[in-house]
Amino acid sequence: MRADDFSYHILEYPFPDDFVAWYPYTKSERMGEHDRWRQWLVRVVEEGVPGVRDQMIAARDVESGDWVGVVWNSVAPTCPEIAHFGWFYVEDRCRGAGVGGRVIETCLSNLSADGAKAVMLPTQLENERAIGMYYRRGWHLSITDPNGAVWMVREPADYYEYYFTPEGREPIRAGEPEPADFVALDYLLSRPYAPVRLLPLELVGNRRFVSFVHDWDSATHVVARQEDRPLAVGAAVETEEGSLCDVFGVDRRAMAVAMRALVEIVPRPYADIAAHDTMRRGALEDAGMRYLSAQVVELAGAQINMARYIPV
Ligand SMILES: CC(C)(COP(=O)(O)OP(=O)(O)OC[C@H]1O[C@@H](n2cnc3c(N)ncnc32)[C@H](O)[C@@H]1OP(=O)(O)O)[C@@H](O)C(=O)NCCC(=O)NCCS
C-alpha cells in the first residue's frame, strides 16, 4: 500500500453524504467524554458553521472508493492569514503508508495558496507520532497544559507580534465578539502568557479553543479590532466581589480600548493584575481605571503580588 493508491480531495460544506456518514469524529464511541466537541463537529459536517469556512482534506481509496483519512481546517474570510487545523485521522488499516503525510501536505499547500500564513492546532502530548509529523512540517509547541493538552503553531518568525500590532493611528473600535473573530482570537490566546493571564476567567484548556464551540456565554467579552482584525479581547466573569475583568493582547492601545468598553457594560468591575505587569497596568490606566490596593495570591504554589484596579 502506498500513498499514491489514494486520491486526495478538498471538501467544503455541503459535504458528500458518504463522507458525512464515514466521518470518524462525529461518532459517539470515538469521542467518548468529548461530546461537546462532537456536537460542534456534527454542526460542521451536517449544517455548516456561519462566519468561517470549514474544509476537510480527505483521502479516498481509489479502488474501493472508501474514505480513509481526513484533516479539518477552518479560516475566517475576514482574516484568511490564520487557519485552524485538526481532527487528523487515517483508518487503522491504511496507517504508516504515507497517507496522513499526504493529507497534511495537501492541506498546507491549499491553505498557503489561499493566503494562510499561520496554522495552529491542538493535540495531546502523548500523541508522539502526530506531534513528530507536525514538528517535521514546521509546527512548534506554543502551549503545554499540565494535563497534556498542547497547542502547536506554524508561523513565520515574529508573525504573531506583527499580526496583533495595530497599523498606524487608524481607529480601534470595541464590539461584541463575532464568529469571524474566533480563529484570530484563538491565535491571540495561543501563547503561554495568555492562559495564565486569563486563568480566573476560565479561558484555559479546552475552553481556550473558542472557535471550536463558539461559546462565549460563561463570561462577558469585548473585542477590540481595527477594521476586521481582532487585536485584543477583554473578558469579565461575575464573582462575589463584582465583575472580575481581564484583557489580553500585545498592544497597549488595543487592550485599553477593549477594557474601557468592558468596564462600561459590567456591574462593579475590578481587575487583579500582576504587580510587575507594567504594560497591562498601563492599559488599565489608559482605560480609566485606578490602582486601589495590593494583595498576594498563591498560584501554582507561587506567591504573586497583585495590584487591584477599579474604575476611577
Ligand atoms: C496520526 C495519523 C493520522 C497518521 O496517519 P498515517 O497515514 O499513519 O501517517 P503517515 O503514514 O503519513 O506517517 C506516519 C508518520 O509517523 C512516523 N512514524 C512511523 N512509525 C512511528 C513510530 N513507531 N513512532 C513515531 N513515529 C512513527 C513516520 O515517520 C511518519 O512521519 P513523517 O511523514 O514525518 O516521516 C494516524 O496514525 C491516526 O489516525 N492516528 C489516530 C488518530 C490521531 O492520533 N490523530 C492525530 C490527532 S492530533
The ligand as a Tripos MOL2 file, in Angstrom:
@<TRIPOS>MOLECULE
LIG
   48    50     1     0     0
SMALL
NO_CHARGES

@<TRIPOS>ATOM
      1 C1         -1.6840   10.2920   13.1330 C.3       1 LIG1
      2 C2         -2.2210    9.5760   11.8820 C.3       1 LIG1
      3 C3         -3.3280   10.4100   11.2830 C.3       1 LIG1
      4 C4         -1.0670    9.4270   10.8980 C.3       1 LIG1
      5 O1         -1.5420    8.8690    9.6830 O.3       1 LIG1
      6 P1         -0.6220    7.8780    8.7870 P.3       1 LIG1
      7 O2         -1.2860    7.6700    7.4940 O.co2     1 LIG1
      8 O3         -0.2640    6.6880    9.5800 O.co2     1 LIG1
      9 O4          0.6650    8.7990    8.5950 O.3       1 LIG1
     10 P2          1.9100    8.5360    7.6110 P.3       1 LIG1
     11 O5          1.9810    7.1040    7.2020 O.co2     1 LIG1
     12 O6          1.8680    9.5640    6.5310 O.co2     1 LIG1
     13 O7          3.1040    8.9520    8.5300 O.3       1 LIG1
     14 C5          3.4140    8.3030    9.7200 C.3       1 LIG1
     15 C6          4.4450    9.1670   10.4120 C.3       1 LIG1
     16 O8          4.7690    8.5790   11.6490 O.3       1 LIG1
     17 C7          6.1570    8.3250   11.6740 C.3       1 LIG1
     18 N1          6.2770    7.0610   12.3770 N.ar      1 LIG1
     19 C8          6.1660    5.8350   11.8640 C.ar      1 LIG1
     20 N2          6.3170    4.9300   12.8480 N.ar      1 LIG1
     21 C9          6.4770    5.6230   14.0010 C.ar      1 LIG1
     22 C10         6.6760    5.2520   15.3530 C.ar      1 LIG1
     23 N3          6.7350    3.9860   15.7270 N.pl3     1 LIG1
     24 N4          6.7950    6.2420   16.2670 N.ar      1 LIG1
     25 C11         6.7510    7.5410   15.9040 C.ar      1 LIG1
     26 N5          6.5650    7.9440   14.6220 N.ar      1 LIG1
     27 C12         6.4320    6.9790   13.6950 C.ar      1 LIG1
     28 C13         6.6100    8.2960   10.2420 C.3       1 LIG1
     29 O9          7.9880    8.6650   10.1370 O.3       1 LIG1
     30 C14         5.7130    9.3150    9.5960 C.3       1 LIG1
     31 O10         6.1580   10.6490    9.8040 O.3       1 LIG1
     32 P3          6.8150   11.5110    8.5950 P.3       1 LIG1
     33 O11         5.8220   11.5210    7.4540 O.co2     1 LIG1
     34 O12         7.0200   12.8830    9.1570 O.co2     1 LIG1
     35 O13         8.0950   10.7970    8.2750 O.co2     1 LIG1
     36 C15        -2.7760    8.1560   12.2200 C.3       1 LIG1
     37 O14        -1.7790    7.4430   12.8770 O.3       1 LIG1
     38 C16        -4.0350    8.1960   13.0830 C.2       1 LIG1
     39 O15        -5.1440    8.2720   12.5800 O.2       1 LIG1
     40 N6         -3.8690    8.1040   14.4190 N.am      1 LIG1
     41 C17        -5.0220    8.1350   15.3180 C.3       1 LIG1
     42 C18        -5.6510    9.4940   15.4260 C.3       1 LIG1
     43 C19        -4.6660   10.5430   15.8400 C.2       1 LIG1
     44 O16        -3.8320   10.3180   16.6970 O.2       1 LIG1
     45 N7         -4.7720   11.7360   15.2390 N.am      1 LIG1
     46 C20        -3.9050   12.8650   15.4990 C.3       1 LIG1
     47 C21        -4.5680   13.7980   16.4410 C.3       1 LIG1
     48 S1         -3.6440   15.3050   16.5460 S.3       1 LIG1
@<TRIPOS>BOND
     1     1     2 1
     2     2     3 1
     3     2     4 1
     4     2    36 1
     5     4     5 1
     6     5     6 1
     7     6     7 2
     8     6     8 1
     9     6     9 1
    10     9    10 1
    11    10    11 2
    12    10    12 1
    13    10    13 1
    14    13    14 1
    15    14    15 1
    16    15    16 1
    17    15    30 1
    18    16    17 1
    19    17    18 1
    20    17    28 1
    21    18    19 ar
    22    18    27 ar
    23    19    20 ar
    24    20    21 ar
    25    21    22 ar
    26    21    27 ar
    27    22    23 1
    28    22    24 ar
    29    24    25 ar
    30    25    26 ar
    31    26    27 ar
    32    28    29 1
    33    28    30 1
    34    30    31 1
    35    31    32 1
    36    32    33 2
    37    32    34 1
    38    32    35 1
    39    36    37 1
    40    36    38 1
    41    38    39 2
    42    38    40 1
    43    40    41 1
    44    41    42 1
    45    42    43 1
    46    43    44 2
    47    43    45 1
    48    45    46 1
    49    46    47 1
    50    47    48 1
@<TRIPOS>SUBSTRUCTURE
     1 LIG1         1 GROUP 0 **** ****
